[in-house]
């Protein structure tokens, strides 16, 4: 495959990725704006604190998707003089911001719910209306659909930021399940359950926030890809022509991409030019078949 063909394929892939990024971002932002308005209306007129909390969560999703979009767009930029290794870690930054938004949102929702519970004035709590119940059902169905939609394209793009955004959608679906239970319980004569639902929503949000922050930090700290991934890659390299064995293989995550440091043994009687050709073949083969690897650095050792 010549350089012109490679360049054309890469250009086509970049165009496809940009289309997907814009489409996923539009669906996330537009969908969350509509849901936020509907849930806020239902929460206020339906007198449901849980639904108002749910609306705040959906509003945070608007900013989350916008941040994910910006992070992914920047991460796809080519390497430059100031960033010779590329911009992939901008996705980690976006994921960190998303996780922090979820953390603050969850704590705020939990605080309001706990305040109502510990106040003890349950008889003064408003009974939610039917519209709040309907809003919860609509939110569950819509947000679960948005989760699967965003998750699907996050896998295609291999994007941690969009995957974090997908889980943000699912956390909203879980929030709405809590709202549904709390609103239904309040309508059946247990008004404190509406506030209890806000606390449950808080717990779900904080769990997702923890997972997103943990994943983002792992990608920023050059964490290895794990024994299973490294064994798969080692077996693949070992099977390549003229590779006697693999001496060293180290992996590190760099945003949505992976860097590999590799030491291989080749026949010690081969010339420098021949040994270099072996390394080049392995290099090209690995980057072609392991698309999440951005670069592999290969050192050649003479086999005894």
C-alpha positions in Angstrom: 0.0 0.0 0.0 1.6 3.3 -1.1 1.8 6.6 0.8 -0.9 8.2 -1.4 -3.4 5.4 -0.7 -2.6 5.6 3.0 -3.1 9.4 3.0 -6.4 9.1 1.1 -7.8 6.4 3.5 -6.7 8.5 6.6 -8.4 11.6 5.1 -11.6 9.7 4.5 -11.5 8.3 8.1 -11.1 11.8 9.5 -14.1 13.1 7.5 -16.2 10.1 8.7 -15.1 10.7 12.3 -16.0 14.4 12.1 -19.4 13.6 10.8 -20.0 11.1 13.6 -18.7 13.6 16.3 -21.1 16.3 15.1 -24.0 13.9 14.9 -23.6 12.4 18.3 -23.0 15.9 19.9 -26.1 17.3 18.2 -28.3 14.4 19.4 -26.9 14.7 23.0 -27.3 18.5 23.3 -30.7 18.8 21.5 -32.1 15.8 23.3 -31.0 17.0 26.7 -32.3 20.6 26.2 -35.7 19.3 25.3 -35.7 16.8 28.2 -34.5 19.5 30.7 -37.3 21.8 29.7 -39.9 19.1 29.9 -38.7 17.7 33.3 -38.4 21.1 34.8 -41.9 22.0 33.7 -43.2 18.7 35.0 -41.3 19.0 38.3 -42.5 22.6 39.0 -46.2 22.1 38.0 -46.3 18.5 39.2 -44.8 19.6 42.6 -42.0 17.0 42.5 -38.6 17.8 44.0 -37.2 14.5 42.6 -38.2 15.6 39.1 -36.7 19.0 39.5 -33.5 17.3 40.6 -33.7 15.1 37.6 -34.1 18.2 35.4 -30.9 19.7 36.9 -29.1 16.4 36.1 -30.3 16.6 32.5 -29.1 20.2 32.3 -25.7 19.1 33.4 -25.8 16.6 30.5 -26.1 19.5 28.0 -22.8 21.0 29.3 -21.3 17.5 29.5 -22.0 16.7 25.9 -20.6 20.1 24.8 -17.4 19.5 26.8 -17.1 16.0 25.3 -17.5 17.5 21.8 -14.8 20.1 22.3 -12.5 17.5 23.9 -12.9 15.0 21.1 -12.5 17.6 18.4 -9.2 18.9 19.9 -7.9 15.3 20.5 -8.3 14.6 16.7 -6.0 17.4 15.7 -2.7 16.4 14.2 0.5 16.6 16.1 2.3 19.9 15.9 5.6 21.4 17.2 4.2 22.1 20.7 2.5 18.7 20.9 4.7 16.2 18.9 2.8 13.3 20.4 -0.6 14.6 19.4 -3.6 15.9 21.4 -5.3 12.6 22.6 -5.0 13.5 26.2 -7.5 16.4 25.7 -10.1 13.6 25.9 -8.9 12.8 29.4 -9.2 16.4 30.4 -12.8 16.5 29.0 -13.6 13.3 30.9 -12.2 14.8 34.1 -14.4 17.9 33.7 -17.4 15.6 33.0 -16.7 13.6 36.1 -16.4 16.8 38.2 -19.7 18.1 36.8 -21.4 14.9 37.8 -19.8 15.0 41.3 -21.0 18.5 42.0 -24.4 17.8 40.5 -24.8 14.6 42.6 -23.8 16.3 45.9 -26.2 19.2 45.3 -29.1 16.9 44.6 -28.3 14.7 47.6 -28.1 17.8 49.9 -31.6 18.9 49.0 -33.0 15.4 49.4 -31.4 14.9 52.8 -32.5 18.3 54.1 -36.1 17.4 53.3 -35.8 14.0 54.9 -34.2 15.2 58.2 -36.5 18.2 58.5 -39.3 15.8 59.7 -42.1 18.0 58.2 -43.3 15.2 55.9 -46.9 16.4 56.1 -45.9 19.7 54.5 -44.3 18.0 51.5 -46.3 18.4 48.3 -47.8 15.4 46.6 -46.5 15.1 43.0 -48.9 15.3 40.1 -49.4 12.8 37.3 -47.4 14.9 34.9 -44.3 14.3 37.0 -44.9 10.5 36.7 -45.2 10.7 33.0 -42.0 12.8 32.7 -40.1 10.1 34.6 -41.2 7.4 32.2 -40.4 9.5 29.2 -37.0 10.3 30.6 -36.1 6.7 31.3 -36.9 5.6 27.8 -35.3 8.6 26.1 -32.1 8.6 28.2 -31.6 4.8 27.8 -31.9 5.2 24.1 -29.3 8.1 24.1 -27.0 5.9 26.2 -26.9 3.1 23.6 -26.7 5.5 20.7 -23.7 7.4 22.2 -22.1 4.2 23.4 -22.3 2.7 19.9 -20.4 5.7 18.3 -18.0 6.0 21.3 -16.8 2.5 20.5 -16.4 3.3 16.8 -14.4 6.5 17.6 -12.6 4.7 20.6 -13.5 7.9 22.5 -13.3 7.9 26.4 -15.0 11.3 26.4 -18.0 10.2 24.5 -18.1 6.9 26.5 -18.2 9.0 29.6 -21.0 11.1 28.1 -22.8 7.8 27.3 -22.6 6.8 31.0 -23.8 10.3 31.8 -26.9 9.6 29.8 -27.4 6.2 31.6 -26.9 7.8 35.0 -29.8 10.1 34.1 -31.9 7.1 33.2 -31.1 5.6 36.6 -32.0 9.0 38.1 -35.4 8.9 36.4 -36.0 5.4 37.7 -35.4 6.8 41.2 -37.7 9.7 40.4 -40.4 7.3 39.1 -40.3 5.2 42.3 -40.2 8.3 44.6 -43.0 10.1 42.7 -45.2 7.0 42.6 -44.6 6.4 46.4 -45.5 10.0 47.2 -48.7 9.8 45.2 -49.6 6.7 47.1 -49.4 8.6 50.4 -45.7 8.5 51.3 -44.5 12.1 50.3 -41.0 11.6 51.9 -40.2 9.0 49.2 -40.0 11.9 46.6 -37.1 13.3 48.7 -35.7 9.8 49.2 -35.6 9.4 45.4 -33.4 12.5 45.2 -30.9 10.8 47.5 -30.9 7.6 45.4 -30.3 9.7 42.3 -27.4 11.3 44.1 -25.8 7.9 44.8 -26.1 6.8 41.2 -24.6 10.0 40.0 -21.7 9.8 42.4 -20.9 6.2 41.4 -20.8 7.2 37.7 -18.7 10.2 38.6 -16.2 8.1 40.4 -15.9 5.6 37.5 -15.3 8.4 35.0 -12.7 10.2 37.1 -10.9 7.0 37.8 -10.8 6.1 34.1 -9.6 9.6 33.0 -6.8 9.6 35.6 -5.7 6.1 34.5 -5.4 7.3 30.9 -3.4 10.4 32.0 -0.9 8.5 34.2 0.5 6.2 31.5 -1.3 3.2 32.9 -0.5 -0.1 31.2 -3.2 -1.8 29.1 -3.1 -4.9 31.3 -1.7 -8.4 31.1 -4.4 -9.7 28.8 -3.8 -7.1 26.1 0.0 -7.3 26.4 -0.1 -11.1 26.1 -2.3 -10.8 22.9 0.2 -8.4 21.4 3.2 -10.3 22.4 1.8 -13.5 20.9 1.1 -11.6 17.7 4.6 -10.1 17.5 6.3 -13.5 18.3 4.5 -15.1 15.4 5.9 -12.6 12.9 8.5 -13.7 10.3 12.2 -13.6 11.5 11.2 -12.7 15.1 13.0 -15.1 17.4 11.4 -14.0 20.6 10.0 -10.9 22.4 12.3 -9.7 25.2 10.4 -6.7 26.5 6.9 -5.4 25.9 5.6 -2.3 27.7 2.3 -0.6 27.0 0.9 2.8 28.2 -2.4 4.5 27.6 -2.3 8.0 26.1 -5.8 9.3 26.0 -7.8 7.2 23.6 -4.6 5.7 22.1 -1.8 3.3 23.1 2.0 3.6 22.9 4.1 0.4 22.9 7.8 0.0 23.7 9.1 -3.3 22.3 12.4 -5.3 22.3 12.6 -8.2 19.9 15.4 -10.7 19.1 16.4 -11.5 15.5 19.1 -13.6 14.1 22.4 -12.1 15.3 24.1 -12.9 11.9 21.7 -10.6 10.0 23.1 -7.3 8.8 21.9 -4.0 10.3 19.9 -3.4 7.2 18.2 -6.8 7.4 17.5 -6.4 11.1 16.0 -2.9 10.5 13.8 -4.4 7.7 12.4 -7.0 10.2 11.6 -4.2 12.8 9.9 -2.1 10.1 7.7 -5.1 9.0 6.7 -5.7 12.6 6.1 -2.0 13.2 3.8 -1.7 10.2 2.0 -4.9 10.8 1.2 -4.1 14.5 -0.1 -0.5 13.7 -2.2 -1.9 10.9 -3.8 -4.7 12.9 -4.0 -3.0 16.3 -5.7 0.2 15.4 -5.8 1.6 18.9 -1.9 1.7 18.9 -0.7 5.1 17.8 3.0 4.2 17.8 5.2 1.3 18.6 8.9 1.8 19.3 11.0 -1.3 18.5 14.5 -2.1 19.6 16.3 -5.1 18.0 18.5 -7.4 20.0 20.8 -10.1 18.5 19.6 -13.6 19.3 22.1 -15.9 20.9 
